[in-house]
Amino acid sequence: MKISIKTWFRFLRVLIIALLLTSCYSVRIVSTHGTPNPDPINDSDDDYRNKRVIVLDTVIKGGITTSVLEFKTARNGCKSGKLHSVEYKNTFGGSLLYLVTFGNKRKVKIKYVCMKPEN
């Protein structure tokens, strides 16, 4: 069975479109109770305006037999020890790294906002 070049390019185009559409996403979890830690200097144009945002951009190493990836952080800058919101972002580059390393490494970008300490 011989596959034509035209069929091969169609398959490749569909594969690339599928990768581009499914590989970039972000998940945000926001608390309905409590007040976010303020930051009057932060003048960004997104939902994090006037909030103190901590960003973690790192690569998590996993194994072939790893079923759950865990990432523990000291929550730097959280005096209250409570989180107001957490955002996990996956990008196309992160998905490619995951595929190339056969699931051993995953690029993670996490943004979180602490709750304002109670006085």
C-alpha positions as CSV (number, residue, x, y, z in Angstrom):
1,M,0.0,0.0,0.0
2,K,1.5,3.3,-1.1
3,I,0.6,6.6,0.6
4,S,0.6,9.6,-1.6
5,I,2.5,12.8,-0.6
6,K,-0.8,14.7,-0.7
7,T,-2.3,12.3,1.9
8,W,0.8,12.5,4.1
9,F,0.6,16.3,4.1
10,R,-3.1,16.2,5.0
11,F,-2.3,13.9,8.0
12,L,0.6,16.1,9.1
13,R,-1.5,19.3,8.9
14,V,-4.4,17.7,11.0
15,L,-1.8,16.5,13.5
16,I,-0.2,19.9,13.9
17,I,-3.6,21.6,14.2
18,A,-4.7,19.1,16.9
19,L,-1.5,19.7,18.9
20,L,-1.8,23.5,18.7
21,L,-5.5,23.5,19.8
22,T,-5.1,21.1,22.7
23,S,-1.8,22.0,24.1
24,C,-2.2,25.5,25.5
25,Y,-4.5,25.9,28.4
26,S,-4.7,27.5,31.9
27,V,-6.6,26.5,35.0
28,R,-7.4,29.0,37.7
29,I,-8.8,28.2,41.1
30,V,-10.0,31.2,43.2
31,S,-11.3,31.2,46.7
32,T,-14.6,32.9,47.4
33,H,-13.7,33.7,51.0
34,G,-11.0,36.0,52.2
35,T,-9.2,39.0,50.7
36,P,-6.2,38.8,48.4
37,N,-2.9,40.2,49.5
38,P,-2.7,43.7,48.0
39,D,0.1,45.1,45.9
40,P,-0.4,48.8,44.8
41,I,2.6,48.6,42.5
42,N,1.1,45.8,40.3
43,D,-0.7,47.6,37.5
44,S,-1.1,44.7,35.1
45,D,-4.1,44.5,32.8
46,D,-5.4,41.1,33.9
47,D,-7.2,39.7,36.9
48,Y,-4.1,40.1,39.1
49,R,-4.2,43.9,39.1
50,N,-3.4,45.4,42.6
51,K,-2.6,41.9,43.9
52,R,0.7,40.5,45.0
53,V,1.4,37.7,42.6
54,I,4.1,35.0,43.0
55,V,5.2,33.2,39.8
56,L,6.9,29.8,39.7
57,D,8.3,28.8,36.3
58,T,10.1,25.5,36.6
59,V,10.6,22.0,35.2
60,I,9.3,19.1,37.2
61,K,11.1,15.8,36.8
62,G,9.0,12.6,36.9
63,G,9.7,9.0,36.2
64,I,8.2,6.4,33.8
65,T,6.3,4.8,36.6
66,T,5.1,8.1,38.1
67,S,1.3,8.2,38.1
68,V,0.9,11.5,40.0
69,L,3.2,14.5,39.7
70,E,3.5,16.5,42.9
71,F,5.2,19.9,43.3
72,K,5.7,21.2,46.8
73,T,6.5,24.8,47.5
74,A,7.1,26.8,50.6
75,R,4.6,29.5,49.5
76,N,7.2,32.2,49.7
77,G,5.8,35.5,50.7
78,C,2.6,34.1,52.3
79,K,2.5,35.3,55.8
80,S,-1.0,34.0,56.3
81,G,-0.2,30.6,54.9
82,K,-3.4,30.6,52.9
83,L,-3.9,30.8,49.2
84,H,-6.5,33.1,47.5
85,S,-5.9,31.9,44.0
86,V,-3.8,29.5,42.0
87,E,-3.3,29.4,38.3
88,Y,-1.6,26.5,36.4
89,K,-0.6,27.2,32.8
90,N,0.4,24.7,30.2
91,T,2.0,25.9,26.9
92,F,2.9,24.3,23.6
93,G,6.6,24.3,24.5
94,G,5.7,22.5,27.7
95,S,3.7,19.9,25.8
96,L,6.6,19.3,23.4
97,L,9.1,18.9,26.3
98,Y,6.7,16.3,27.8
99,L,6.5,14.4,24.5
100,V,10.2,14.6,23.7
101,T,11.2,13.3,27.2
102,F,8.5,10.6,27.1
103,G,6.8,12.1,30.2
104,N,9.9,12.4,32.3
105,K,9.9,16.2,32.4
106,R,7.1,18.8,32.5
107,K,7.4,22.5,32.2
108,V,5.1,24.2,34.7
109,K,4.2,27.8,35.2
110,I,2.2,28.5,38.4
111,K,0.9,31.9,39.6
112,Y,-0.5,32.2,43.1
113,V,-1.9,35.0,45.2
114,C,-1.9,34.7,49.0
115,M,-4.7,35.8,51.3
116,K,-4.3,39.0,53.3
117,P,-3.1,38.2,56.8
118,E,-5.8,38.7,59.5
119,N,-5.1,41.3,62.1
